[in-house]
Amino acid sequence: MRHRPRSAALRAAGWFAIAAIGWGCGACVHAQTAPSDAEIRAYGPLHAAALRGDLPTLAATIAGRAPIDARDGHGRTALHVATFASQRDAIKMLAEAGADLSALENDRYDAVTIAAVADDEETLALLLALGASAKLTTSRYDGTALIAAAHLGHDGVVRRLIAAGAPLDHVNNLHWTAVIEAVVLGDGGPRHQACLRALVEAGADLTITDREGRTPLQLARSRGFKEMVRILEEARR
């Protein structure tokens, strides 16, 4: 488990490590947007309790028939907010109360993709166990949680998503698959190698090319990623 839990103080203050993480092409990546301090101050009881993991208030708010999928100014539901804050007990309570596990916020991220980008395996595992899907098309790049995790080198998350049936060969609107993103947006290091290996072992299609017709093997060779080249060459035998 590589996810390092945030302190309660950090969670309450609304400072989230993944606020500056996104994916796309070069410098034009668009980050996931965690709640800002101003948004947090304006939260009503449902979102505020989800953020803090305040279960008594959350339970009372739900019992008072508050709209379970109410949105904040960025389209986040309480489930999104609880996921950003790794408030797993709140996530469970919201899910059991009927929260939409597939809801997308304004940048088209669902809770599964939020947890995947954060490298938060524990929260991801809970969401999947509660019935959240690893198969959704998310983000403005028409990607998936698996593509995001492969891009970032979150190998444990990649393995969990594969086990949950994430589409191995989804092509986003940049014409990249999870395999291609592990190569072209990775650093060629151990965690990206582990992502690539997991995808190869799961049966990902290694013949899908980028827009210029380059295969993952050609891309790995062009970047000098020798271990990735070895993994891909062995998969062809």
C-alpha contacts under 8 A as a table, 3 or more apart, distances in Angstrom:
res1	aa1	res2	aa2	distance
1	M	121	E	6.75
1	M	122	E	7.82
1	M	156	G	7.50
2	R	119	D	7.12
2	R	120	D	7.62
2	R	121	E	7.67
3	H	118	A	7.75
3	H	119	D	5.71
3	H	120	D	5.01
3	H	121	E	6.57
3	H	122	E	7.78
4	R	120	D	7.94
5	P	86	S	7.61
6	R	10	L	6.33
6	R	11	R	6.51
6	R	85	A	7.83
6	R	86	S	7.80
7	S	10	L	5.27
7	S	11	R	6.31
8	A	11	R	5.03
8	A	12	A	6.04
8	A	52	R	7.69
9	A	12	A	5.17
9	A	13	A	6.16
10	L	13	A	5.12
10	L	14	G	6.29
10	L	15	W	5.73
10	L	16	F	7.59
11	R	14	G	5.16
11	R	15	W	6.32
11	R	16	F	7.18
11	R	51	L	7.15
11	R	52	R	6.83
11	R	85	A	5.60
12	A	15	W	7.91
12	A	51	L	6.84
12	A	52	R	5.66
13	A	37	D	6.96
14	G	34	A	7.76
14	G	35	P	6.43
14	G	36	S	6.48
14	G	37	D	6.10
14	G	40	I	7.05
14	G	85	A	7.78
15	W	34	A	7.98
15	W	36	S	7.82
16	F	19	A	5.71
16	F	34	A	6.53
16	F	84	F	7.00
16	F	85	A	7.20
17	A	20	A	7.18
17	A	118	A	7.48
18	I	21	I	5.07
18	I	32	Q	7.07
18	I	34	A	7.43
18	I	117	V	7.12
18	I	118	A	5.70
19	A	31	A	6.52
19	A	32	Q	5.74
19	A	33	T	5.34
19	A	34	A	5.21
20	A	31	A	5.50
20	A	32	Q	6.92
20	A	33	T	7.66
21	I	30	H	7.85
21	I	31	A	4.94
21	I	32	Q	6.23
21	I	117	V	7.39
22	G	29	V	5.63
22	G	30	H	5.24
22	G	31	A	3.83
22	G	32	Q	5.85
22	G	117	V	7.90
23	W	29	V	4.90
23	W	30	H	6.33
23	W	31	A	6.97
23	W	148	A	6.87
23	W	151	H	7.46
24	G	28	C	6.53
24	G	29	V	4.59
24	G	30	H	7.02
24	G	141	Y	7.04
24	G	174	L	7.70
25	C	28	C	5.69
25	C	29	V	6.00
25	C	174	L	7.84
26	G	29	V	6.52
32	Q	107	D	7.21
32	Q	109	Y	7.56
32	Q	114	I	7.64
34	A	81	V	7.78
34	A	84	F	6.69
35	P	39	E	5.93
35	P	40	I	6.34
35	P	81	V	7.36
36	S	39	E	5.12
36	S	40	I	6.17
37	D	40	I	5.06
37	D	41	R	6.22
38	A	41	R	5.20
38	A	42	A	6.42
39	E	42	A	5.14
39	E	43	Y	6.33
39	E	72	D	7.91
39	E	73	G	7.64
40	I	43	Y	5.19
40	I	48	A	6.96
43	Y	46	L	7.71
43	Y	47	H	5.78
43	Y	48	A	5.46
43	Y	72	D	7.67
44	G	47	H	5.92
44	G	48	A	5.97
45	P	48	A	5.15
45	P	49	A	5.79
45	P	57	T	7.26
45	P	58	L	7.34
45	P	61	T	6.73
46	L	49	A	5.38
46	L	50	A	6.22
46	L	57	T	7.88
46	L	58	L	5.99
46	L	61	T	6.13
46	L	62	I	7.61
46	L	66	A	7.46
46	L	68	I	7.92
46	L	78	A	6.49
47	H	50	A	5.07
47	H	51	L	6.11
47	H	77	T	7.35
47	H	78	A	4.79
47	H	81	V	6.82
48	A	51	L	5.15
48	A	52	R	6.27
49	A	52	R	5.18
49	A	53	G	5.69
49	A	54	D	4.74
49	A	55	L	6.89
49	A	57	T	6.05
49	A	58	L	5.29
50	A	53	G	5.12
50	A	54	D	6.53
50	A	55	L	7.77
50	A	58	L	6.61
50	A	78	A	5.76
50	A	79	L	7.23
50	A	81	V	6.48
50	A	82	A	5.01
50	A	87	Q	7.13
50	A	90	A	5.68
50	A	91	I	7.67
51	L	54	D	7.79
51	L	78	A	7.62
51	L	81	V	5.67
51	L	82	A	5.11
51	L	85	A	6.00
51	L	87	Q	7.01
52	R	82	A	7.91
52	R	85	A	7.77
52	R	87	Q	7.38
53	G	58	L	7.97
53	G	82	A	7.35
53	G	87	Q	5.43
53	G	88	R	7.95
53	G	89	D	6.95
53	G	90	A	5.51
54	D	57	T	5.69
54	D	58	L	6.08
54	D	90	A	7.54
55	L	58	L	4.86
55	L	59	A	5.86
55	L	89	D	7.56
55	L	90	A	6.38
56	P	59	A	5.17
56	P	60	A	6.15
57	T	60	A	5.06
57	T	61	T	5.99
58	L	61	T	5.11
58	L	62	I	6.13
58	L	90	A	7.58
59	A	62	I	5.16
59	A	63	A	6.04
59	A	93	M	7.63
60	A	63	A	4.98
60	A	64	G	6.12
61	T	64	G	5.03
61	T	65	R	6.79
61	T	66	A	5.93
62	I	65	R	5.25
62	I	66	A	5.47
62	I	67	P	7.79
62	I	68	I	6.91
62	I	97	A	7.44
63	A	66	A	7.47
65	R	68	I	7.77
67	P	70	A	5.34
68	I	77	T	7.85
68	I	78	A	7.45
68	I	94	L	7.41
68	I	97	A	7.58
68	I	98	G	7.27
68	I	99	A	5.74
69	D	77	T	5.32
69	D	78	A	6.81
69	D	79	L	7.89
69	D	99	A	5.99
69	D	100	D	6.70
70	A	76	R	7.97
70	A	77	T	5.65
70	A	78	A	7.28
71	R	74	H	7.36
71	R	75	G	4.81
71	R	76	R	5.11
71	R	77	T	4.78
71	R	78	A	7.52
72	D	75	G	5.17
72	D	76	R	5.30
72	D	77	T	6.60
73	G	76	R	7.34
74	H	105	E	6.66
74	H	106	N	5.68
75	G	104	L	7.70
75	G	105	E	4.54
75	G	106	N	5.07
76	R	79	L	7.70
76	R	80	H	5.55
76	R	81	V	6.60
76	R	104	L	7.63
76	R	105	E	4.97
76	R	106	N	7.35
77	T	80	H	5.21
77	T	81	V	6.48
77	T	103	A	7.70
77	T	105	E	7.43
78	A	81	V	5.03
78	A	82	A	6.07
78	A	94	L	7.81
79	L	82	A	5.10
79	L	83	T	6.12
79	L	90	A	7.94
79	L	91	I	5.95
79	L	94	L	6.62
79	L	95	A	7.93
79	L	99	A	7.09
79	L	101	L	7.62
79	L	111	A	7.04
80	H	83	T	5.08
80	H	84	F	6.25
80	H	105	E	7.83
80	H	110	D	7.12
80	H	111	A	5.45
80	H	114	I	7.73
81	V	84	F	5.16
81	V	85	A	6.33
82	A	85	A	5.07
82	A	86	S	5.98
82	A	87	Q	5.02
82	A	88	R	7.21
82	A	90	A	6.37
82	A	91	I	6.00
83	T	86	S	4.91
83	T	87	Q	6.21
83	T	88	R	7.32
83	T	91	I	6.93
83	T	111	A	6.14
83	T	114	I	6.93
83	T	115	A	6.49
83	T	123	T	7.14
84	F	87	Q	7.91
84	F	114	I	6.70
84	F	115	A	7.18
86	S	120	D	7.77
86	S	123	T	6.31
87	Q	90	A	5.42
87	Q	91	I	6.28
88	R	91	I	4.90
88	R	92	K	6.22
88	R	123	T	6.20
88	R	126	L	7.39
89	D	92	K	5.12
89	D	93	M	6.25
90	A	93	M	5.06
90	A	94	L	6.08
91	I	94	L	5.18
91	I	95	A	6.07
91	I	127	L	7.78
92	K	95	A	5.14
92	K	96	E	6.10
92	K	126	L	7.82
92	K	130	L	7.51
93	M	96	E	5.18
93	M	97	A	6.18
94	L	97	A	5.03
94	L	98	G	6.50
94	L	99	A	5.42
95	A	98	G	5.18
95	A	99	A	4.86
95	A	100	D	7.32
95	A	101	L	7.05
95	A	130	L	7.04
96	E	99	A	7.28
100	D	103	A	5.49
101	L	110	D	7.58
101	L	111	A	6.97
101	L	127	L	7.86
101	L	131	G	7.47
101	L	132	A	5.28
101	L	133	S	7.79
102	S	110	D	5.96
102	S	111	A	7.33
102	S	132	A	6.52
102	S	133	S	7.04
102	S	136	L	7.71
103	A	110	D	5.69
103	A	111	A	7.64
104	L	107	D	7.48
104	L	108	R	4.70
104	L	109	Y	5.04
104	L	110	D	4.68
104	L	111	A	7.87
104	L	138	T	7.65
105	E	108	R	5.04
105	E	109	Y	5.58
105	E	110	D	6.70
106	N	109	Y	7.49
107	D	139	S	5.83
107	D	140	R	6.39
108	R	138	T	5.32
108	R	139	S	4.55
108	R	140	R	6.42
109	Y	113	T	6.02
109	Y	114	I	6.53
109	Y	138	T	5.38
109	Y	139	S	5.41
110	D	113	T	5.45
110	D	114	I	6.29
110	D	138	T	6.90
111	A	114	I	4.99
111	A	115	A	6.20
111	A	127	L	7.69
112	V	115	A	5.26
112	V	116	A	6.08
112	V	124	L	6.05
112	V	127	L	6.72
112	V	128	L	7.72
112	V	132	A	7.01
112	V	133	S	7.35
112	V	134	A	6.79
112	V	145	A	6.72
113	T	116	A	4.84
113	T	117	V	6.04
113	T	138	T	7.50
113	T	144	T	7.25
113	T	145	A	4.51
113	T	148	A	7.53
114	I	117	V	5.35
114	I	118	A	6.31
115	A	118	A	5.08
115	A	119	D	6.29
115	A	120	D	5.19
115	A	121	E	7.18
115	A	123	T	6.29
115	A	124	L	5.44
116	A	119	D	5.17
116	A	120	D	6.19
116	A	121	E	7.20
116	A	124	L	6.61
116	A	145	A	6.11
116	A	146	L	7.74
116	A	148	A	7.28
116	A	149	A	5.83
116	A	154	H	7.72
116	A	157	V	6.10
117	V	120	D	7.65
117	V	145	A	7.54
117	V	148	A	6.34
117	V	149	A	5.93
117	V	152	L	7.38
117	V	154	H	7.93
119	D	149	A	7.66
119	D	154	H	5.91
119	D	156	G	8.00
119	D	157	V	6.43
120	D	123	T	5.61
120	D	124	L	6.16
120	D	157	V	7.66
121	E	124	L	4.94
121	E	125	A	5.94
121	E	156	G	7.03
121	E	157	V	5.83
121	E	160	R	7.89
122	E	125	A	5.15
122	E	126	L	6.36
123	T	126	L	5.11
123	T	127	L	6.24
124	L	127	L	5.15
124	L	128	L	6.21
124	L	157	V	7.79
125	A	128	L	5.22
125	A	129	A	6.09
125	A	160	R	7.43
126	L	129	A	5.02
126	L	130	L	6.14
127	L	130	L	5.09
127	L	131	G	6.50
127	L	132	A	5.38
128	L	131	G	5.16
128	L	132	A	4.78
128	L	133	S	6.50
128	L	134	A	7.45
128	L	164	A	7.33
129	A	132	A	7.23
133	S	136	L	6.40
133	S	164	A	7.82
134	A	144	T	7.86
134	A	145	A	6.81
134	A	146	L	7.77
134	A	161	L	6.05
134	A	164	A	6.17
134	A	165	G	6.45
134	A	166	A	4.89
134	A	167	P	7.95
135	K	144	T	7.06
135	K	145	A	7.95
135	K	165	G	6.91
135	K	166	A	4.91
135	K	167	P	6.04
136	L	144	T	6.23
136	L	145	A	7.75
137	T	142	D	5.60
137	T	143	G	5.46
137	T	144	T	5.09
138	T	141	Y	7.39
138	T	142	D	5.45
138	T	143	G	5.25
138	T	144	T	5.32
138	T	145	A	7.22
139	S	142	D	5.48
139	S	143	G	5.99
139	S	144	T	7.54
140	R	143	G	7.61
141	Y	172	N	5.97
141	Y	173	N	5.45
141	Y	174	L	6.91
142	D	172	N	5.08
142	D	173	N	5.80
143	G	147	I	6.27
143	G	148	A	7.41
143	G	170	H	7.41
143	G	171	V	7.18
143	G	172	N	4.79
143	G	173	N	7.42
144	T	147	I	5.24
144	T	148	A	6.43
144	T	170	H	7.57
144	T	172	N	7.94
145	A	148	A	5.11
145	A	149	A	6.15
145	A	161	L	7.73
146	L	149	A	5.12
146	L	150	A	6.08
146	L	157	V	7.96
146	L	158	V	5.94
146	L	161	L	6.27
146	L	162	I	7.63
146	L	166	A	6.58
146	L	167	P	7.78
146	L	168	L	7.74
146	L	178	A	6.36
147	I	150	A	5.18
147	I	151	H	6.11
147	I	177	T	6.46
147	I	178	A	4.17
147	I	179	V	7.84
147	I	181	E	6.72
148	A	151	H	5.15
148	A	152	L	6.35
148	A	178	A	7.54
149	A	152	L	5.16
149	A	153	G	6.07
149	A	154	H	5.11
149	A	155	D	7.28
149	A	157	V	6.46
149	A	158	V	5.89
150	A	153	G	5.12
150	A	154	H	6.17
150	A	155	D	6.99
150	A	158	V	6.35
150	A	178	A	5.65
150	A	179	V	7.22
150	A	181	E	6.38
150	A	182	A	4.92
150	A	192	H	6.92
150	A	195	C	5.79
150	A	196	L	7.57
151	H	154	H	7.88
151	H	178	A	7.07
151	H	181	E	4.95
151	H	182	A	4.80
151	H	183	V	7.83
151	H	185	L	5.54
151	H	186	G	5.83
151	H	192	H	7.75
152	L	182	A	7.53
152	L	185	L	7.66
152	L	186	G	6.66
152	L	192	H	7.60
153	G	182	A	6.92
153	G	186	G	6.70
153	G	191	R	5.09
153	G	192	H	4.49
153	G	194	A	7.89
153	G	195	C	6.26
154	H	157	V	5.41
154	H	158	V	6.19
154	H	191	R	6.69
154	H	192	H	7.50
154	H	195	C	7.06
155	D	158	V	4.90
155	D	159	R	6.27
155	D	191	R	5.84
155	D	192	H	6.97
155	D	194	A	5.78
155	D	195	C	4.71
155	D	198	A	7.78
156	G	159	R	5.22
156	G	160	R	6.35
157	V	160	R	5.06
157	V	161	L	6.12
158	V	161	L	5.20
158	V	162	I	6.13
158	V	195	C	6.29
158	V	198	A	7.41
158	V	199	L	8.00
159	R	162	I	5.14
159	R	163	A	6.20
159	R	195	C	7.72
159	R	198	A	6.42
160	R	163	A	5.13
160	R	164	A	6.25
161	L	164	A	4.93
161	L	165	G	6.47
161	L	166	A	5.41
162	I	165	G	5.26
162	I	166	A	5.13
162	I	167	P	7.65
162	I	168	L	7.34
162	I	199	L	7.81
162	I	202	A	7.38
163	A	166	A	7.41
167	P	170	H	5.75
168	L	177	T	7.78
168	L	178	A	7.01
168	L	199	L	7.18
168	L	202	A	7.97
168	L	203	G	7.77
168	L	204	A	5.40
168	L	205	D	7.70
169	D	177	T	5.86
169	D	178	A	7.09
169	D	204	A	6.07
169	D	205	D	6.27
170	H	177	T	5.71
170	H	178	A	7.47
171	V	174	L	7.74
171	V	175	H	5.41
171	V	176	W	5.28
171	V	177	T	4.76
171	V	178	A	7.97
172	N	175	H	5.21
172	N	176	W	5.55
172	N	177	T	6.54
173	N	176	W	7.36
174	L	211	R	7.79
175	H	209	T	7.83
175	H	210	D	5.45
175	H	211	R	5.87
176	W	179	V	7.83
176	W	180	I	5.53
176	W	181	E	6.17
176	W	209	T	7.66
176	W	210	D	5.83
177	T	180	I	5.12
177	T	181	E	6.14
177	T	208	I	7.82
178	A	181	E	5.12
178	A	182	A	6.11
178	A	199	L	7.91
179	V	182	A	5.23
179	V	183	V	6.61
179	V	196	L	6.07
179	V	199	L	6.73
179	V	204	A	7.48
179	V	206	L	7.49
179	V	216	P	6.89
180	I	183	V	5.21
180	I	184	V	6.00
180	I	209	T	7.98
180	I	210	D	7.57
180	I	215	T	7.95
180	I	216	P	5.51
180	I	219	L	7.91
181	E	184	V	5.13
181	E	185	L	5.20
181	E	186	G	6.90
182	A	185	L	5.89
182	A	186	G	5.13
182	A	192	H	5.82
182	A	193	Q	7.84
182	A	195	C	6.81
182	A	196	L	6.26
183	V	186	G	5.31
183	V	187	D	7.61
183	V	188	G	6.80
183	V	192	H	7.48
183	V	196	L	7.81
183	V	216	P	6.94
183	V	219	L	6.94
183	V	220	A	6.03
183	V	228	M	7.73
184	V	219	L	6.90
184	V	220	A	7.57
186	G	189	G	7.63
186	G	192	H	5.96
187	D	192	H	6.89
188	G	192	H	5.86
188	G	193	Q	6.34
188	G	225	F	5.42
188	G	227	E	7.73
188	G	228	M	6.96
189	G	192	H	5.59
189	G	193	Q	6.02
190	P	193	Q	4.97
190	P	194	A	6.06
191	R	194	A	4.95
191	R	195	C	6.26
192	H	195	C	4.95
192	H	196	L	6.19
193	Q	196	L	5.08
193	Q	197	R	6.07
193	Q	227	E	7.16
193	Q	228	M	6.04
194	A	197	R	5.01
194	A	198	A	6.10
195	C	198	A	5.19
195	C	199	L	6.28
196	L	199	L	5.15
196	L	200	V	6.11
196	L	228	M	7.39
196	L	231	I	7.89
197	R	200	V	5.07
197	R	201	E	6.02
197	R	231	I	6.72
198	A	201	E	5.18
198	A	202	A	6.12
199	L	202	A	5.08
199	L	203	G	6.48
199	L	204	A	5.50
200	V	203	G	5.26
200	V	204	A	5.36
200	V	205	D	7.89
200	V	206	L	7.75
200	V	232	L	7.76
200	V	235	A	7.06
201	E	204	A	7.52
205	D	208	I	6.22
206	L	215	T	7.05
206	L	216	P	6.47
206	L	217	L	7.97
206	L	232	L	7.88
207	T	215	T	6.00
207	T	216	P	7.54
208	I	215	T	6.30
208	I	216	P	7.77
209	T	212	E	7.40
209	T	213	G	4.97
209	T	214	R	4.99
209	T	215	T	4.53
209	T	216	P	6.90
210	D	213	G	5.27
210	D	214	R	5.46
210	D	215	T	6.74
211	R	214	R	7.46
214	R	218	Q	5.88
214	R	219	L	6.40
215	T	218	Q	5.17
215	T	219	L	6.22
216	P	219	L	5.00
216	P	220	A	6.06
216	P	232	L	7.73
217	L	220	A	5.10
217	L	221	R	6.18
217	L	228	M	7.88
217	L	229	V	5.95
217	L	232	L	5.92
217	L	233	E	7.28
218	Q	221	R	5.13
218	Q	222	S	6.14
219	L	222	S	5.09
219	L	223	R	6.38
220	A	223	R	5.23
220	A	224	G	6.27
220	A	225	F	5.32
220	A	226	K	7.47
220	A	228	M	6.22
220	A	229	V	5.69
221	R	224	G	5.11
221	R	225	F	6.17
221	R	226	K	7.10
221	R	229	V	6.12
222	S	225	F	7.86
225	F	228	M	5.42
225	F	229	V	6.18
226	K	229	V	4.98
226	K	230	R	6.22
227	E	230	R	4.96
227	E	231	I	6.24
228	M	231	I	5.05
228	M	232	L	6.17
229	V	232	L	5.19
229	V	233	E	5.94
230	R	233	E	5.11
230	R	234	E	6.02
231	I	234	E	5.33
231	I	235	A	6.30
232	L	235	A	5.08
232	L	236	R	6.63
233	E	236	R	5.32
233	E	237	R	7.00
234	E	237	R	5.44
